[in-house]
Amino acid sequence: MKALAYSEINKIELITKVFTPPEVNPEDVHRILRSVVLATPNAVKLNAEFSVTYPAKQGTRTDAELLVLVPKSQLVLKDVGGSKLYSLDVTGEVLKDDKLYENYRYRFDYPGDLKSDKVAVVLDRFLRPGDYKARLKVADLNSNTEAILENTITVPEIFDSPEQQKQKEQSATTLAAIKDEVETNQPMLRIVPMPDELLSGLQHIDTLVLGDKIAAVEFSLDGKKIQAPAAVHARSRLRQRAAGSTHPGRGRERERRSHHW
């Protein structure tokens, strides 16, 4: 009978534990609330202006530059370690089709002697072309004032400029030529370009070898042999004569070198 009684007691305790909710960690709740755009009860409204521009692109994404202007007269100046600062806490969300696409949180500090009448908050979000909803909460950390901003933005696709298109075409042509040279396996020797800066003293001249039919490389300067390394990846030290100039001196030195194999 005692065993049956204990069994019934254990059942009741188990059912009680199953339906008892876990304890809520206030710190976790506070962290979640600080990362979402929610209005603070009894907070004074902060008059803020919102605008967006699209100045650049990064890969397939467009730079959506969000600008928020806050009147300095509504902010409270605080002494922090001997320096007077204006401090803003910015929490943002980007929604796509009413679903959270990304969220972020920043703190901005401004010197107390700021000359402008408005404090600027600049945020860059790299987004794919399309329609989004940008939600922002800008709060003064030194007072109980905040602004809640919600705006629909249409991110355009930014195309390459003619100069960028030309650079991409040149890069593609160069890569294709290098690929063809490697695949043909024809013997070829190239001098690796030297740094584009003022050079003086002893310099390392590296050569790049393509193909497997080059056994050795001989370096000569002004018709005089200076080094004949046996290794295929040859390296030589040449004294740069034109120490007072960059391109002209370097060009003359290169014209006087010859390589034989």
C-alpha positions in Angstrom: 0.0 0.0 0.0 2.9 2.4 0.8 4.4 1.7 -2.6 1.1 2.6 -4.3 0.9 5.7 -2.2 4.4 6.8 -3.1 3.7 6.1 -6.8 0.7 8.4 -6.7 2.7 11.1 -5.0 5.5 10.8 -7.6 2.9 11.1 -10.4 1.5 14.3 -8.9 5.0 15.8 -8.5 5.9 14.9 -12.1 2.8 16.5 -13.5 3.4 19.6 -11.4 7.0 19.9 -12.7 5.9 19.3 -16.4 3.4 22.2 -16.2 5.7 24.6 -14.3 7.1 27.2 -16.6 10.9 27.8 -16.5 12.1 30.9 -14.7 12.5 34.0 -16.8 15.9 35.6 -16.8 15.4 39.4 -16.6 18.8 40.0 -18.2 17.9 38.0 -21.3 14.6 39.8 -21.6 16.3 43.2 -21.3 18.9 42.1 -24.0 16.1 41.2 -26.4 14.1 44.3 -25.8 17.2 46.5 -26.4 17.8 44.8 -29.8 14.3 45.5 -31.2 12.5 48.7 -32.2 10.0 49.3 -29.4 8.7 52.6 -28.0 9.7 53.3 -24.4 6.6 54.1 -22.3 6.4 57.7 -21.2 9.3 58.7 -23.3 9.3 62.3 -24.7 9.2 62.5 -28.5 12.4 63.5 -30.2 11.9 65.4 -33.5 14.1 63.7 -36.1 14.3 63.9 -39.9 14.9 60.9 -42.1 16.4 60.6 -45.6 18.1 57.9 -47.7 20.5 58.0 -50.6 22.2 55.3 -52.6 25.8 56.5 -53.3 27.6 53.3 -54.1 27.5 49.5 -54.6 29.4 46.6 -53.2 29.3 43.6 -55.4 25.6 42.9 -56.2 24.4 45.0 -53.2 23.6 48.7 -53.1 24.7 51.0 -50.3 21.6 52.4 -48.7 22.9 55.4 -46.7 20.3 56.3 -44.0 20.6 59.8 -42.6 18.8 60.9 -39.4 19.1 64.6 -38.2 18.3 65.3 -34.6 17.9 68.8 -33.2 20.8 69.5 -30.8 18.6 71.6 -28.6 16.5 68.6 -27.6 19.6 66.6 -26.5 21.1 66.6 -23.0 24.8 67.2 -22.6 26.6 65.0 -20.0 30.1 65.1 -18.5 31.9 61.8 -19.1 35.4 61.6 -17.7 36.0 65.3 -18.0 34.6 65.6 -21.5 31.1 66.8 -22.3 29.3 64.6 -24.8 26.0 64.1 -26.6 25.2 60.4 -26.7 22.6 58.6 -28.9 21.6 55.0 -28.9 20.4 53.7 -32.3 18.5 50.5 -32.8 17.5 49.5 -36.4 15.5 46.9 -38.2 15.2 46.2 -41.9 12.1 44.2 -43.0 11.6 42.4 -46.3 8.0 41.3 -47.1 7.1 42.1 -43.4 9.8 39.7 -42.2 12.9 40.7 -40.3 15.8 40.8 -42.8 18.5 42.2 -40.5 18.8 44.2 -37.3 21.6 46.3 -35.8 22.4 48.6 -32.8 25.0 51.4 -32.5 26.0 54.1 -30.1 27.1 57.5 -31.3 29.0 60.0 -29.2 29.4 63.7 -30.2 31.6 66.4 -28.7 29.8 69.0 -26.6 31.3 71.9 -28.7 29.5 70.7 -31.9 28.8 73.7 -34.1 25.9 72.4 -36.1 22.3 72.9 -34.9 21.5 69.3 -35.8 23.3 66.1 -34.9 23.7 63.7 -37.9 23.4 59.9 -37.6 24.6 58.1 -40.7 24.0 54.4 -41.2 25.1 52.3 -44.2 23.2 49.1 -45.0 24.3 47.1 -48.0 21.1 45.6 -49.5 20.0 43.8 -52.6 17.8 45.8 -55.0 14.1 45.7 -53.9 11.6 47.2 -51.5 12.2 47.3 -47.8 10.9 48.8 -44.6 13.5 50.6 -42.4 12.6 51.0 -38.8 14.7 53.1 -36.4 14.7 54.0 -32.8 17.0 56.9 -31.9 17.2 57.5 -28.1 19.1 60.1 -26.1 21.1 58.1 -23.5 21.2 61.2 -21.2 17.5 61.8 -21.0 14.1 60.1 -21.6 13.6 61.2 -25.2 13.5 59.1 -28.3 12.3 59.0 -31.9 10.6 56.1 -33.7 11.0 56.2 -37.5 9.5 53.9 -40.0 9.9 54.4 -43.7 9.6 52.3 -46.9 12.7 52.4 -49.1 13.2 51.2 -52.6 16.8 50.1 -53.2 17.8 50.5 -56.8 20.3 48.5 -58.8 23.5 50.5 -59.4 25.3 49.6 -62.6 29.0 50.0 -63.3 30.3 53.3 -64.8 32.0 53.2 -68.2 35.4 53.4 -66.5 34.5 50.4 -64.2 33.2 48.4 -67.2 36.4 49.2 -69.1 38.6 48.0 -66.2 36.6 44.8 -65.9 37.0 44.1 -69.6 40.7 44.7 -69.4 41.1 42.4 -66.4 39.1 39.7 -68.2 41.3 40.0 -71.3 44.5 39.8 -69.2 43.3 36.8 -67.3 42.2 35.1 -70.5 45.7 35.7 -72.0 47.4 34.3 -68.9 45.2 31.3 -68.9 46.0 30.6 -72.6 49.8 31.0 -71.9 49.6 28.5 -69.1 47.5 25.9 -70.9 49.7 26.0 -74.1 52.8 25.1 -71.9 55.1 27.2 -74.2 58.4 28.2 -72.6 58.2 31.8 -71.5 60.3 34.0 -69.2 59.0 37.2 -67.6 60.5 39.7 -65.3 58.2 40.4 -62.3 57.4 44.1 -62.1 59.3 46.0 -59.4 57.5 48.2 -56.8 56.1 51.4 -58.2 58.1 53.7 -55.9 61.5 55.3 -55.6 64.2 52.6 -55.5 67.9 52.7 -54.6 70.7 50.3 -53.5 70.6 46.6 -54.2 67.3 45.3 -55.7 66.0 41.8 -56.2 64.9 41.1 -59.8 62.6 38.1 -59.9 61.6 36.2 -63.1 58.6 34.1 -63.7 59.0 30.9 -65.8 56.3 29.2 -67.8 56.8 25.8 -69.3 59.2 23.0 -68.4 61.9 23.5 -71.2 63.9 26.3 -69.5 66.9 24.7 -67.6 68.8 27.9 -66.6 68.7 31.7 -66.8 71.6 34.0 -67.3 71.5 37.7 -66.2 73.6 40.4 -68.0 73.8 44.1 -67.6 75.3 46.3 -70.4 76.5 43.2 -72.2 78.3 41.9 -69.1 77.2 38.7 -67.4 76.6 39.3 -63.8 74.9 36.1 -62.7 73.9 32.7 -64.1 71.9 30.8 -61.5 71.1 27.2 -62.3 67.6 27.3 -60.7 64.6 27.8 -62.9 63.1 30.5 -60.7 66.1 32.9 -61.1 66.8 35.8 -58.9 69.5 38.5 -59.2 70.6 41.5 -57.3 71.2 44.6 -59.4 72.2 48.0 -58.1 69.7 50.7 -59.1 71.7 53.5 -60.6 69.1 56.1 -61.0 68.4 56.7 -57.3 67.1 60.2 -57.8 64.2 59.3 -60.1 61.6 56.6 -60.4 60.3 55.7 -63.8 63.0 57.1 -66.2 65.9 55.6 -64.2 64.1 52.3 -63.8 63.2 52.2 -67.5 66.8 52.7 -68.6 68.0 49.9 -66.3 65.4 47.5 -67.7 66.5 48.3 -71.3 70.1 47.4 -70.5 69.2 43.9 -69.1 69.1 40.8 -71.3 68.3 37.3 -70.5 69.5 34.2 -72.3 68.6 30.5 -71.9 
